[in-house]
Amino acid sequence: ALDRGQSGSVTLDCLVDASGRVACTVASEDPPNWGFGEASLRAARLFRMAPATADGRPTNGGRVRIPMRWNVGE
């Protein structure tokens, strides 16, 4: 994609665990099959978020959708 100057966008559907780590799947990818989904999943491994809480304690199961845009030359 980079060599061809192709930009793309991805939306990830993620679950947040009690430690703030995310486990994501690709909900949408445009254009498909250019590797933007895979690149977004690799990047998401580094993400940390505030977990959902119950009675003031962190819990598993928070859900978040993360839009990502991959731009070439910007």
PQR file of N, CA, C, O and H, with PARSE charges and radii, in Angstrom:
ATOM      1  N   ALA A   1       0.826  -1.185   0.000 -0.4000 1.5000
ATOM      2  CA  ALA A   1       0.000   0.000   0.000 -0.0000 2.0000
ATOM      3  C   ALA A   1       0.878   1.258   0.000  0.5500 1.7000
ATOM      4  O   ALA A   1       0.607   2.213  -0.729 -0.5500 1.4000
ATOM      5  N   LEU A   2       1.915   1.247   0.814 -0.4000 1.5000
ATOM      6  CA  LEU A   2       2.797   2.414   0.891 -0.0000 2.0000
ATOM      7  C   LEU A   2       3.485   2.660  -0.446  0.5500 1.7000
ATOM      8  O   LEU A   2       3.552   3.799  -0.910 -0.5500 1.4000
ATOM      9  H   LEU A   2       2.135   0.471   1.406  0.4000 1.0000
ATOM     10  N   ASP A   3       3.993   1.602  -1.066 -0.4000 1.5000
ATOM     11  CA  ASP A   3       4.672   1.740  -2.357 -0.0000 2.0000
ATOM     12  C   ASP A   3       3.738   2.259  -3.446  0.5500 1.7000
ATOM     13  O   ASP A   3       4.183   2.925  -4.380 -0.5500 1.4000
ATOM     14  H   ASP A   3       3.938   0.677  -0.689  0.4000 1.0000
ATOM     15  N   ARG A   4       2.463   1.960  -3.331 -0.4000 1.5000
ATOM     16  CA  ARG A   4       1.488   2.386  -4.347 -0.0000 2.0000
ATOM     17  C   ARG A   4       0.739   3.660  -3.956  0.5500 1.7000
ATOM     18  O   ARG A   4      -0.141   4.111  -4.689 -0.5500 1.4000
ATOM     19  H   ARG A   4       2.102   1.419  -2.572  0.4000 1.0000
ATOM     20  N   GLY A   5       1.086   4.243  -2.801 -0.4000 1.5000
ATOM     21  CA  GLY A   5       0.426   5.469  -2.367 -0.0000 2.0000
ATOM     22  C   GLY A   5      -1.022   5.291  -1.956  0.5500 1.7000
ATOM     23  O   GLY A   5      -1.817   6.224  -2.066 -0.5500 1.4000
ATOM     24  H   GLY A   5       1.801   3.877  -2.205  0.4000 1.0000
ATOM     25  N   GLN A   6      -1.376   4.101  -1.483 -0.4000 1.5000
ATOM     26  CA  GLN A   6      -2.760   3.773  -1.132 -0.0000 2.0000
ATOM     27  C   GLN A   6      -3.026   4.053   0.346  0.5500 1.7000
ATOM     28  O   GLN A   6      -2.351   3.496   1.212 -0.5500 1.4000
ATOM     29  H   GLN A   6      -0.730   3.343  -1.394  0.4000 1.0000
ATOM     30  N   SER A   7      -3.995   4.903   0.638 -0.4000 1.5000
ATOM     31  CA  SER A   7      -4.455   5.139   2.005 -0.0000 2.0000
ATOM     32  C   SER A   7      -5.602   4.190   2.300  0.5500 1.7000
ATOM     33  O   SER A   7      -6.160   3.585   1.385 -0.5500 1.4000
ATOM     34  H   SER A   7      -4.543   5.355  -0.065  0.4000 1.0000
ATOM     35  N   GLY A   8      -5.957   4.054   3.565 -0.4000 1.5000
ATOM     36  CA  GLY A   8      -7.060   3.171   3.923 -0.0000 2.0000
ATOM     37  C   GLY A   8      -7.621   3.493   5.285  0.5500 1.7000
ATOM     38  O   GLY A   8      -7.067   4.306   6.024 -0.5500 1.4000
ATOM     39  H   GLY A   8      -5.504   4.545   4.309  0.4000 1.0000
ATOM     40  N   SER A   9      -8.725   2.850   5.613 -0.4000 1.5000
ATOM     41  CA  SER A   9      -9.341   3.033   6.923 -0.0000 2.0000
ATOM     42  C   SER A   9      -9.843   1.693   7.451  0.5500 1.7000
ATOM     43  O   SER A   9     -10.204   0.791   6.696 -0.5500 1.4000
ATOM     44  H   SER A   9      -9.176   2.189   5.012  0.4000 1.0000
ATOM     45  N   VAL A  10      -9.850   1.605   8.764 -0.4000 1.5000
ATOM     46  CA  VAL A  10     -10.244   0.373   9.457 -0.0000 2.0000
ATOM     47  C   VAL A  10     -11.054   0.763  10.685  0.5500 1.7000
ATOM     48  O   VAL A  10     -10.773   1.780  11.320 -0.5500 1.4000
ATOM     49  H   VAL A  10      -9.557   2.338   9.377  0.4000 1.0000
ATOM     50  N   THR A  11     -12.042  -0.028  11.016 -0.4000 1.5000
ATOM     51  CA  THR A  11     -12.711   0.091  12.303 -0.0000 2.0000
ATOM     52  C   THR A  11     -12.494  -1.209  13.049  0.5500 1.7000
ATOM     53  O   THR A  11     -12.800  -2.290  12.545 -0.5500 1.4000
ATOM     54  H   THR A  11     -12.271  -0.854  10.500  0.4000 1.0000
ATOM     55  N   LEU A  12     -11.959  -1.093  14.263 -0.4000 1.5000
ATOM     56  CA  LEU A  12     -11.732  -2.253  15.117 -0.0000 2.0000
ATOM     57  C   LEU A  12     -12.845  -2.346  16.155  0.5500 1.7000
ATOM     58  O   LEU A  12     -13.287  -1.329  16.689 -0.5500 1.4000
ATOM     59  H   LEU A  12     -11.711  -0.215  14.672  0.4000 1.0000
ATOM     60  N   ASP A  13     -13.291  -3.551  16.438 -0.4000 1.5000
ATOM     61  CA  ASP A  13     -14.243  -3.826  17.508 -0.0000 2.0000
ATOM     62  C   ASP A  13     -13.444  -4.502  18.614  0.5500 1.7000
ATOM     63  O   ASP A  13     -12.908  -5.592  18.414 -0.5500 1.4000
ATOM     64  H   ASP A  13     -12.931  -4.378  16.005  0.4000 1.0000
ATOM     65  N   CYS A  14     -13.360  -3.860  19.783 -0.4000 1.5000
ATOM     66  CA  CYS A  14     -12.446  -4.338  20.824 -0.0000 2.0000
ATOM     67  C   CYS A  14     -13.155  -4.571  22.156  0.5500 1.7000
ATOM     68  O   CYS A  14     -14.085  -3.852  22.519 -0.5500 1.4000
ATOM     69  H   CYS A  14     -13.795  -2.975  19.945  0.4000 1.0000
ATOM     70  N   LEU A  15     -12.693  -5.588  22.868 -0.4000 1.5000
ATOM     71  CA  LEU A  15     -13.084  -5.832  24.250 -0.0000 2.0000
ATOM     72  C   LEU A  15     -11.933  -5.391  25.136  0.5500 1.7000
ATOM     73  O   LEU A  15     -10.770  -5.658  24.833 -0.5500 1.4000
ATOM     74  H   LEU A  15     -11.937  -6.172  22.573  0.4000 1.0000
ATOM     75  N   VAL A  16     -12.258  -4.712  26.236 -0.4000 1.5000
ATOM     76  CA  VAL A  16     -11.252  -4.217  27.168 -0.0000 2.0000
ATOM     77  C   VAL A  16     -11.321  -5.074  28.429  0.5500 1.7000
ATOM     78  O   VAL A  16     -12.388  -5.233  29.020 -0.5500 1.4000
ATOM     79  H   VAL A  16     -13.203  -4.495  26.483  0.4000 1.0000
ATOM     80  N   ASP A  17     -10.167  -5.629  28.840 -0.4000 1.5000
ATOM     81  CA  ASP A  17     -10.170  -6.444  30.059 -0.0000 2.0000
ATOM     82  C   ASP A  17      -9.899  -5.564  31.281  0.5500 1.7000
ATOM     83  O   ASP A  17      -9.672  -4.361  31.152 -0.5500 1.4000
ATOM     84  H   ASP A  17      -9.300  -5.500  28.359  0.4000 1.0000
ATOM     85  N   ALA A  18      -9.924  -6.173  32.453 -0.4000 1.5000
ATOM     86  CA  ALA A  18      -9.776  -5.433  33.704 -0.0000 2.0000
ATOM     87  C   ALA A  18      -8.421  -4.747  33.844  0.5500 1.7000
ATOM     88  O   ALA A  18      -8.293  -3.792  34.610 -0.5500 1.4000
ATOM     89  H   ALA A  18     -10.108  -7.150  32.557  0.4000 1.0000
ATOM     90  N   SER A  19      -7.402  -5.220  33.112 -0.4000 1.5000
ATOM     91  CA  SER A  19      -6.090  -4.584  33.187 -0.0000 2.0000
ATOM     92  C   SER A  19      -5.935  -3.461  32.164  0.5500 1.7000
ATOM     93  O   SER A  19      -4.920  -2.765  32.155 -0.5500 1.4000
ATOM     94  H   SER A  19      -7.506  -5.995  32.490  0.4000 1.0000
ATOM     95  N   GLY A  20      -6.941  -3.280  31.300 -0.4000 1.5000
ATOM     96  CA  GLY A  20      -6.881  -2.223  30.296 -0.0000 2.0000
ATOM     97  C   GLY A  20      -6.364  -2.669  28.942  0.5500 1.7000
ATOM     98  O   GLY A  20      -6.262  -1.862  28.019 -0.5500 1.4000
ATOM     99  H   GLY A  20      -7.767  -3.845  31.307  0.4000 1.0000
ATOM    100  N   ARG A  21      -6.038  -3.937  28.816 -0.4000 1.5000
ATOM    101  CA  ARG A  21      -5.601  -4.454  27.509 -0.0000 2.0000
ATOM    102  C   ARG A  21      -6.815  -4.674  26.620  0.5500 1.7000
ATOM    103  O   ARG A  21      -7.920  -4.922  27.101 -0.5500 1.4000
ATOM    104  H   ARG A  21      -6.121  -4.593  29.567  0.4000 1.0000
ATOM    105  N   VAL A  22      -6.588  -4.577  25.303 -0.4000 1.5000
ATOM    106  CA  VAL A  22      -7.686  -4.762  24.364 -0.0000 2.0000
ATOM    107  C   VAL A  22      -7.463  -5.997  23.502  0.5500 1.7000
ATOM    108  O   VAL A  22      -6.329  -6.334  23.161 -0.5500 1.4000
ATOM    109  H   VAL A  22      -5.690  -4.376  24.912  0.4000 1.0000
ATOM    110  N   ALA A  23      -8.549  -6.661  23.156 -0.4000 1.5000
ATOM    111  CA  ALA A  23      -8.554  -7.777  22.205 -0.0000 2.0000
ATOM    112  C   ALA A  23      -9.511  -7.359  21.096  0.5500 1.7000
ATOM    113  O   ALA A  23     -10.703  -7.164  21.337 -0.5500 1.4000
ATOM    114  H   ALA A  23      -9.470  -6.387  23.432  0.4000 1.0000
ATOM    115  N   CYS A  24      -8.989  -7.223  19.888 -0.4000 1.5000
ATOM    116  CA  CYS A  24      -9.761  -6.618  18.802 -0.0000 2.0000
ATOM    117  C   CYS A  24      -9.953  -7.552  17.622  0.5500 1.7000
ATOM    118  O   CYS A  24      -9.180  -8.484  17.402 -0.5500 1.4000
ATOM    119  H   CYS A  24      -8.021  -7.382  19.692  0.4000 1.0000
ATOM    120  N   THR A  25     -11.006  -7.273  16.871 -0.4000 1.5000
ATOM    121  CA  THR A  25     -11.260  -7.870  15.572 -0.0000 2.0000
ATOM    122  C   THR A  25     -11.535  -6.733  14.588  0.5500 1.7000
ATOM    123  O   THR A  25     -11.908  -5.630  14.987 -0.5500 1.4000
ATOM    124  H   THR A  25     -11.634  -6.516  17.050  0.4000 1.0000
ATOM    125  N   VAL A  26     -11.348  -7.011  13.320 -0.4000 1.5000
ATOM    126  CA  VAL A  26     -11.606  -6.008  12.288 -0.0000 2.0000
ATOM    127  C   VAL A  26     -13.097  -6.008  11.965  0.5500 1.7000
ATOM    128  O   VAL A  26     -13.634  -7.008  11.489 -0.5500 1.4000
ATOM    129  H   VAL A  26     -11.045  -7.907  12.996  0.4000 1.0000
ATOM    130  N   ALA A  27     -13.764  -4.881  12.227 -0.4000 1.5000
ATOM    131  CA  ALA A  27     -15.183  -4.742  11.909 -0.0000 2.0000
ATOM    132  C   ALA A  27     -15.364  -4.296  10.460  0.5500 1.7000
ATOM    133  O   ALA A  27     -16.300  -4.728   9.788 -0.5500 1.4000
ATOM    134  H   ALA A  27     -13.327  -4.069  12.614  0.4000 1.0000
ATOM    135  N   SER A  28     -14.468  -3.431   9.978 -0.4000 1.5000
ATOM    136  CA  SER A  28     -14.522  -3.002   8.578 -0.0000 2.0000
ATOM    137  C   SER A  28     -13.129  -2.571   8.134  0.5500 1.7000
ATOM    138  O   SER A  28     -12.312  -2.131   8.943 -0.5500 1.4000
ATOM    139  H   SER A  28     -13.707  -3.080  10.524  0.4000 1.0000
ATOM    140  N   GLU A  29     -12.877  -2.706   6.846 -0.4000 1.5000
ATOM    141  CA  GLU A  29     -11.575  -2.365   6.256 -0.0000 2.0000
ATOM    142  C   GLU A  29     -11.819  -1.864   4.828  0.5500 1.7000
ATOM    143  O   GLU A  29     -12.460  -2.539   4.023 -0.5500 1.4000
ATOM    144  H   GLU A  29     -13.541  -3.063   6.189  0.4000 1.0000
ATOM    145  N   ASP A  30     -11.295  -0.661   4.527 -0.4000 1.5000
ATOM    146  CA  ASP A  30     -11.477  -0.086   3.203 -0.0000 2.0000
ATOM    147  C   ASP A  30     -10.182   0.570   2.730  0.5500 1.7000
ATOM    148  O   ASP A  30      -9.688   1.481   3.395 -0.5500 1.4000
ATOM    149  H   ASP A  30     -10.775  -0.112   5.181  0.4000 1.0000
ATOM    150  N   PRO A  31      -9.630   0.144   1.626 -0.5600 1.5000
ATOM    151  CA  PRO A  31     -10.068  -0.942   0.762  0.2800 2.0000
ATOM    152  C   PRO A  31      -9.682  -2.292   1.380  0.5500 1.7000
ATOM    153  O   PRO A  31      -8.705  -2.380   2.123 -0.5500 1.4000
ATOM    154  N   PRO A  32     -10.440  -3.324   1.076 -0.5600 1.5000
ATOM    155  CA  PRO A  32     -10.123  -4.648   1.627  0.2800 2.0000
ATOM    156  C   PRO A  32      -8.875  -5.247   0.977  0.5500 1.7000
ATOM    157  O   PRO A  32      -8.515  -4.915  -0.153 -0.5500 1.4000
ATOM    158  N   ASN A  33      -8.238  -6.128   1.720 -0.4000 1.5000
ATOM    159  CA  ASN A  33      -7.117  -6.939   1.227 -0.0000 2.0000
ATOM    160  C   ASN A  33      -5.868  -6.140   0.875  0.5500 1.7000
ATOM    161  O   ASN A  33      -5.070  -6.574   0.045 -0.5500 1.4000
ATOM    162  H   ASN A  33      -8.531  -6.398   2.637  0.4000 1.0000
ATOM    163  N   TRP A  34      -5.693  -4.979   1.497 -0.4000 1.5000
ATOM    164  CA  TRP A  34      -4.460  -4.208   1.315 -0.0000 2.0000
ATOM    165  C   TRP A  34      -3.575  -4.276   2.564  0.5500 1.7000
ATOM    166  O   TRP A  34      -2.503  -3.670   2.585 -0.5500 1.4000
ATOM    167  H   TRP A  34      -6.342  -4.626   2.171  0.4000 1.0000
ATOM    168  N   GLY A  35      -3.996  -4.997   3.598 -0.4000 1.5000
ATOM    169  CA  GLY A  35      -3.187  -5.167   4.800 -0.0000 2.0000
ATOM    170  C   GLY A  35      -3.467  -4.161   5.903  0.5500 1.7000
ATOM    171  O   GLY A  35      -2.803  -4.194   6.939 -0.5500 1.4000
ATOM    172  H   GLY A  35      -4.866  -5.489   3.581  0.4000 1.0000
ATOM    173  N   PHE A  36      -4.440  -3.259   5.709 -0.4000 1.5000
ATOM    174  CA  PHE A  36      -4.717  -2.261   6.741 -0.0000 2.0000
ATOM    175  C   PHE A  36      -5.323  -2.883   7.998  0.5500 1.7000
ATOM    176  O   PHE A  36      -5.038  -2.438   9.110 -0.5500 1.4000
ATOM    177  H   PHE A  36      -4.979  -3.233   4.868  0.4000 1.0000
ATOM    178  N   GLY A  37      -6.148  -3.899   7.830 -0.4000 1.5000
ATOM    179  CA  GLY A  37      -6.728  -4.586   8.984 -0.0000 2.0000
ATOM    180  C   GLY A  37      -5.663  -5.258   9.828  0.5500 1.7000
ATOM    181  O   GLY A  37      -5.654  -5.130  11.052 -0.5500 1.4000
ATOM    182  H   GLY A  37      -6.380  -4.261   6.927  0.4000 1.0000
ATOM    183  N   GLU A  38      -4.765  -5.976   9.168 -0.4000 1.5000
ATOM    184  CA  GLU A  38      -3.678  -6.654   9.885 -0.0000 2.0000
ATOM    185  C   GLU A  38      -2.781  -5.649  10.595  0.5500 1.7000
ATOM    186  O   GLU A  38      -2.389  -5.872  11.740 -0.5500 1.4000
ATOM    187  H   GLU A  38      -4.772  -6.080   8.174  0.4000 1.0000
ATOM    188  N   ALA A  39      -2.453  -4.544   9.928 -0.4000 1.5000
ATOM    189  CA  ALA A  39      -1.603  -3.513  10.541 -0.0000 2.0000
ATOM    190  C   ALA A  39      -2.298  -2.883  11.746  0.5500 1.7000
ATOM    191  O   ALA A  39      -1.654  -2.584  12.751 -0.5500 1.4000
ATOM    192  H   ALA A  39      -2.771  -4.363   8.998  0.4000 1.0000
ATOM    193  N   SER A  40      -3.596  -2.685  11.645 -0.4000 1.5000
ATOM    194  CA  SER A  40      -4.353  -2.104  12.756 -0.0000 2.0000
ATOM    195  C   SER A  40      -4.389  -3.047  13.956  0.5500 1.7000
ATOM    196  O   SER A  40      -4.265  -2.606  15.098 -0.5500 1.4000
ATOM    197  H   SER A  40      -4.119  -2.928  10.829  0.4000 1.0000
ATOM    198  N   LEU A  41      -4.559  -4.340  13.700 -0.4000 1.5000
ATOM    199  CA  LEU A  41      -4.551  -5.317  14.793 -0.0000 2.0000
ATOM    200  C   LEU A  41      -3.194  -5.368  15.482  0.5500 1.7000
ATOM    201  O   LEU A  41      -3.123  -5.491  16.705 -0.5500 1.4000
ATOM    202  H   LEU A  41      -4.660  -4.699  12.772  0.4000 1.0000
ATOM    203  N   ARG A  42      -2.106  -5.272  14.699 -0.4000 1.5000
ATOM    204  CA  ARG A  42      -0.766  -5.244  15.309 -0.0000 2.0000
ATOM    205  C   ARG A  42      -0.591  -4.005  16.174  0.5500 1.7000
ATOM    206  O   ARG A  42      -0.044  -4.090  17.274 -0.5500 1.4000
ATOM    207  H   ARG A  42      -2.164  -5.172  13.706  0.4000 1.0000
ATOM    208  N   ALA A  43      -1.047  -2.865  15.694 -0.4000 1.5000
ATOM    209  CA  ALA A  43      -0.943  -1.626  16.471 -0.0000 2.0000
ATOM    210  C   ALA A  43      -1.780  -1.707  17.744  0.5500 1.7000
ATOM    211  O   ALA A  43      -1.360  -1.215  18.792 -0.5500 1.4000
ATOM    212  H   ALA A  43      -1.491  -2.796  14.800  0.4000 1.0000
ATOM    213  N   ALA A  44      -2.954  -2.321  17.665 -0.4000 1.5000
ATOM    214  CA  ALA A  44      -3.866  -2.393  18.811 -0.0000 2.0000
ATOM    215  C   ALA A  44      -3.279  -3.194  19.971  0.5500 1.7000
ATOM    216  O   ALA A  44      -3.686  -3.010  21.118 -0.5500 1.4000
ATOM    217  H   ALA A  44      -3.295  -2.720  16.814  0.4000 1.0000
ATOM    218  N   ARG A  45      -2.340  -4.070  19.688 -0.4000 1.5000
ATOM    219  CA  ARG A  45      -1.700  -4.830  20.783 -0.0000 2.0000
ATOM    220  C   ARG A  45      -1.009  -3.904  21.777  0.5500 1.7000
ATOM    221  O   ARG A  45      -0.798  -4.282  22.929 -0.5500 1.4000
ATOM    222  H   ARG A  45      -2.009  -4.220  18.756  0.4000 1.0000
ATOM    223  N   LEU A  46      -0.658  -2.704  21.346 -0.4000 1.5000
ATOM    224  CA  LEU A  46       0.033  -1.738  22.208 -0.0000 2.0000
ATOM    225  C   LEU A  46      -0.930  -0.819  22.954  0.5500 1.7000
ATOM    226  O   LEU A  46      -0.507  -0.082  23.845 -0.5500 1.4000
ATOM    227  H   LEU A  46      -0.829  -2.397  20.410  0.4000 1.0000
ATOM    228  N   PHE A  47      -2.207  -0.850  22.611 -0.4000 1.5000
ATOM    229  CA  PHE A  47      -3.176   0.052  23.221 -0.0000 2.0000
ATOM    230  C   PHE A  47      -3.495  -0.356  24.649  0.5500 1.7000
ATOM    231  O   PHE A  47      -3.522  -1.542  24.979 -0.5500 1.4000
ATOM    232  H   PHE A  47      -2.551  -1.448  21.887  0.4000 1.0000
ATOM    233  N   ARG A  48      -3.736   0.645  25.493 -0.4000 1.5000
ATOM    234  CA  ARG A  48      -4.231   0.429  26.853 -0.0000 2.0000
ATOM    235  C   ARG A  48      -5.354   1.423  27.077  0.5500 1.7000
ATOM    236  O   ARG A  48      -5.264   2.579  26.664 -0.5500 1.4000
ATOM    237  H   ARG A  48      -3.714   1.608  25.225  0.4000 1.0000
ATOM    238  N   MET A  49      -6.412   0.970  27.733 -0.4000 1.5000
ATOM    239  CA  MET A  49      -7.574   1.817  27.985 -0.0000 2.0000
ATOM    240  C   MET A  49      -8.029   1.654  29.414  0.5500 1.7000
ATOM    241  O   MET A  49      -7.727   0.658  30.071 -0.5500 1.4000
ATOM    242  H   MET A  49      -6.486   0.031  28.068  0.4000 1.0000
ATOM    243  N   ALA A  50      -8.758   2.644  29.885 -0.4000 1.5000
ATOM    244  CA  ALA A  50      -9.350   2.530  31.210 -0.0000 2.0000
ATOM    245  C   ALA A  50     -10.427   1.447  31.151  0.5500 1.7000
ATOM    246  O   ALA A  50     -11.313   1.504  30.299 -0.5500 1.4000
ATOM    247  H   ALA A  50      -9.003   3.453  29.350  0.4000 1.0000
ATOM    248  N   PRO A  51     -10.359   0.465  32.046 -0.5600 1.5000
ATOM    249  CA  PRO A  51     -11.358  -0.608  32.014  0.2800 2.0000
ATOM    250  C   PRO A  51     -12.707  -0.136  32.553  0.5500 1.7000
ATOM    251  O   PRO A  51     -12.792   0.867  33.262 -0.5500 1.4000
ATOM    252  N   ALA A  52     -13.745  -0.867  32.209 -0.4000 1.5000
ATOM    253  CA  ALA A  52     -15.053  -0.637  32.820 -0.0000 2.0000
ATOM    254  C   ALA A  52     -14.930  -0.958  34.306  0.5500 1.7000
ATOM    255  O   ALA A  52     -14.062  -1.730  34.713 -0.5500 1.4000
ATOM    256  H   ALA A  52     -13.677  -1.682  31.633  0.4000 1.0000
ATOM    257  N   THR A  53     -15.797  -0.365  35.104 -0.4000 1.5000
ATOM    258  CA  THR A  53     -15.750  -0.636  36.543 -0.0000 2.0000
ATOM    259  C   THR A  53     -17.128  -1.055  37.040  0.5500 1.7000
ATOM    260  O   THR A  53     -18.161  -0.679  36.485 -0.5500 1.4000
ATOM    261  H   THR A  53     -16.503   0.262  34.774  0.4000 1.0000
ATOM    262  N   ALA A  54     -17.101  -1.835  38.088 -0.4000 1.5000
ATOM    263  CA  ALA A  54     -18.318  -2.229  38.803 -0.0000 2.0000
ATOM    264  C   ALA A  54     -18.019  -2.087  40.285  0.5500 1.7000
ATOM    265  O   ALA A  54     -17.062  -2.677  40.787 -0.5500 1.4000
ATOM    266  H   ALA A  54     -16.262  -2.140  38.538  0.4000 1.0000
ATOM    267  N   ASP A  55     -18.817  -1.321  40.974 -0.4000 1.5000
ATOM    268  CA  ASP A  55     -18.582  -1.051  42.404 -0.0000 2.0000
ATOM    269  C   ASP A  55     -17.180  -0.504  42.632  0.5500 1.7000
ATOM    270  O   ASP A  55     -16.547  -0.798  43.646 -0.5500 1.4000
ATOM    271  H   ASP A  55     -19.594  -0.842  40.567  0.4000 1.0000
ATOM    272  N   GLY A  56     -16.696   0.295  41.680 -0.4000 1.5000
ATOM    273  CA  GLY A  56     -15.385   0.921  41.825 -0.0000 2.0000
ATOM    274  C   GLY A  56     -14.208   0.028  41.477  0.5500 1.7000
ATOM    275  O   GLY A  56     -13.058   0.452  41.599 -0.5500 1.4000
ATOM    276  H   GLY A  56     -17.210   0.534  40.856  0.4000 1.0000
ATOM    277  N   ARG A  57     -14.468  -1.195  41.046 -0.4000 1.5000
ATOM    278  CA  ARG A  57     -13.386  -2.124  40.694 -0.0000 2.0000
ATOM    279  C   ARG A  57     -13.357  -2.365  39.198  0.5500 1.7000
ATOM    280  O   ARG A  57     -14.410  -2.445  38.565 -0.5500 1.4000
ATOM    281  H   ARG A  57     -15.402  -1.539  40.946  0.4000 1.0000
ATOM    282  N   PRO A  58     -12.141  -2.486  38.611 -0.5600 1.5000
ATOM    283  CA  PRO A  58     -12.041  -2.779  37.179  0.2800 2.0000
ATOM    284  C   PRO A  58     -12.645  -4.138  36.852  0.5500 1.7000
ATOM    285  O   PRO A  58     -12.498  -5.092  37.617 -0.5500 1.4000
ATOM    286  N   THR A  59     -13.323  -4.219  35.712 -0.4000 1.5000
ATOM    287  CA  THR A  59     -13.937  -5.469  35.289 -0.0000 2.0000
ATOM    288  C   THR A  59     -13.614  -5.743  33.822  0.5500 1.7000
ATOM    289  O   THR A  59     -13.276  -4.831  33.068 -0.5500 1.4000
ATOM    290  H   THR A  59     -13.442  -3.444  35.091  0.4000 1.0000
ATOM    291  N   ASN A  60     -13.722  -6.988  33.437 -0.4000 1.5000
ATOM    292  CA  ASN A  60     -13.603  -7.377  32.033 -0.0000 2.0000
ATOM    293  C   ASN A  60     -14.883  -7.023  31.303  0.5500 1.7000
ATOM    294  O   ASN A  60     -15.939  -6.878  31.919 -0.5500 1.4000
ATOM    295  H   ASN A  60     -13.997  -7.729  34.050  0.4000 1.0000
ATOM    296  N   GLY A  61     -14.788  -6.884  29.995 -0.4000 1.5000
ATOM    297  CA  GLY A  61     -15.987  -6.805  29.185 -0.0000 2.0000
ATOM    298  C   GLY A  61     -16.357  -5.444  28.639  0.5500 1.7000
ATOM    299  O   GLY A  61     -17.364  -5.320  27.941 -0.5500 1.4000
ATOM    300  H   GLY A  61     -13.930  -7.002  29.494  0.4000 1.0000
ATOM    301  N   GLY A  62     -15.568  -4.409  28.937 -0.4000 1.5000
ATOM    302  CA  GLY A  62     -15.841  -3.134  28.298 -0.0000 2.0000
ATOM    303  C   GLY A  62     -15.660  -3.294  26.793  0.5500 1.7000
ATOM    304  O   GLY A  62     -14.816  -4.069  26.342 -0.5500 1.4000
ATOM    305  H   GLY A  62     -14.751  -4.509  29.504  0.4000 1.0000
ATOM    306  N   ARG A  63     -16.451  -2.562  26.021 -0.4000 1.5000
ATOM    307  CA  ARG A  63     -16.389  -2.687  24.571 -0.0000 2.0000
ATOM    308  C   ARG A  63     -16.164  -1.313  23.973  0.5500 1.7000
ATOM    309  O   ARG A  63     -16.736  -0.322  24.428 -0.5500 1.4000
ATOM    310  H   ARG A  63     -17.136  -1.933  26.387  0.4000 1.0000
ATOM    311  N   VAL A  64     -15.319  -1.262  22.938 -0.4000 1.5000
ATOM    312  CA  VAL A  64     -15.039   0.004  22.265 -0.0000 2.0000
ATOM    313  C   VAL A  64     -14.803  -0.250  20.784  0.5500 1.7000
ATOM    314  O   VAL A  64     -14.243  -1.279  20.406 -0.5500 1.4000
ATOM    315  H   VAL A  64     -14.855  -2.067  22.568  0.4000 1.0000
ATOM    316  N   ARG A  65     -15.230   0.691  19.946 -0.4000 1.5000
ATOM    317  CA  ARG A  65     -14.944   0.640  18.503 -0.0000 2.0000
ATOM    318  C   ARG A  65     -13.913   1.724  18.236  0.5500 1.7000
ATOM    319  O   ARG A  65     -14.076   2.874  18.643 -0.5500 1.4000
ATOM    320  H   ARG A  65     -15.685   1.527  20.253  0.4000 1.0000
ATOM    321  N   ILE A  66     -12.853   1.335  17.545 -0.4000 1.5000
ATOM    322  CA  ILE A  66     -11.744   2.253  17.289 -0.0000 2.0000
ATOM    323  C   ILE A  66     -11.596   2.463  15.782  0.5500 1.7000
ATOM    324  O   ILE A  66     -11.225   1.538  15.060 -0.5500 1.4000
ATOM    325  H   ILE A  66     -12.721   0.400  17.214  0.4000 1.0000
ATOM    326  N   PRO A  67     -11.887   3.680  15.305 -0.5600 1.5000
ATOM    327  CA  PRO A  67     -11.635   3.972  13.894  0.2800 2.0000
ATOM    328  C   PRO A  67     -10.165   4.329  13.690  0.5500 1.7000
ATOM    329  O   PRO A  67      -9.591   5.068  14.489 -0.5500 1.4000
ATOM    330  N   MET A  68      -9.565   3.819  12.646 -0.4000 1.5000
ATOM    331  CA  MET A  68      -8.175   4.122  12.333 -0.0000 2.0000
ATOM    332  C   MET A  68      -8.075   4.520  10.862  0.5500 1.7000
ATOM    333  O   MET A  68      -8.711   3.916   9.997 -0.5500 1.4000
ATOM    334  H   MET A  68     -10.032   3.219  11.997  0.4000 1.0000
ATOM    335  N   ARG A  69      -7.276   5.533  10.596 -0.4000 1.5000
ATOM    336  CA  ARG A  69      -7.073   5.995   9.226 -0.0000 2.0000
ATOM    337  C   ARG A  69      -5.585   5.892   8.924  0.5500 1.7000
ATOM    338  O   ARG A  69      -4.760   6.384   9.693 -0.5500 1.4000
ATOM    339  H   ARG A  69      -6.760   6.024  11.298  0.4000 1.0000
ATOM    340  N   TRP A  70      -5.243   5.268   7.829 -0.4000 1.5000
ATOM    341  CA  TRP A  70      -3.863   5.120   7.378 -0.0000 2.0000
ATOM    342  C   TRP A  70      -3.685   6.018   6.147  0.5500 1.7000
ATOM    343  O   TRP A  70      -4.246   5.743   5.087 -0.5500 1.4000
ATOM    344  H   TRP A  70      -5.914   4.868   7.205  0.4000 1.0000
ATOM    345  N   ASN A  71      -2.902   7.088   6.296 -0.4000 1.5000
ATOM    346  CA  ASN A  71      -2.690   8.048   5.217 -0.0000 2.0000
ATOM    347  C   ASN A  71      -1.273   7.992   4.702  0.5500 1.7000
ATOM    348  O   ASN A  71      -0.327   7.842   5.477 -0.5500 1.4000
ATOM    349  H   ASN A  71      -2.446   7.312   7.157  0.4000 1.0000
ATOM    350  N   VAL A  72      -1.123   8.111   3.403 -0.4000 1.5000
ATOM    351  CA  VAL A  72       0.183   8.118   2.764 -0.0000 2.0000
ATOM    352  C   VAL A  72       0.534   9.560   2.418  0.5500 1.7000
ATOM    353  O   VAL A  72      -0.273  10.280   1.829 -0.5500 1.4000
ATOM    354  H   VAL A  72      -1.890   8.233   2.774  0.4000 1.0000
ATOM    355  N   GLY A  73       1.739   9.976   2.788 -0.4000 1.5000
ATOM    356  CA  GLY A  73       2.240  11.285   2.406 -0.0000 2.0000
ATOM    357  C   GLY A  73       1.603  12.454   3.118  0.5500 1.7000
ATOM    358  O   GLY A  73       1.634  13.570   2.601 -0.5500 1.4000
ATOM    359  H   GLY A  73       2.394   9.391   3.267  0.4000 1.0000
ATOM    360  N   GLU A  74       1.024  12.239   4.290 -0.4000 1.5000
ATOM    361  CA  GLU A  74       0.442  13.348   5.039 -0.0000 2.0000
ATOM    362  C   GLU A  74       1.163  13.533   6.339  0.5500 1.7000
ATOM    363  O   GLU A  74       0.817  14.424   7.115 -0.5500 1.4000
ATOM    364  H   GLU A  74       0.999  11.331   4.709  0.4000 1.0000
TER
END
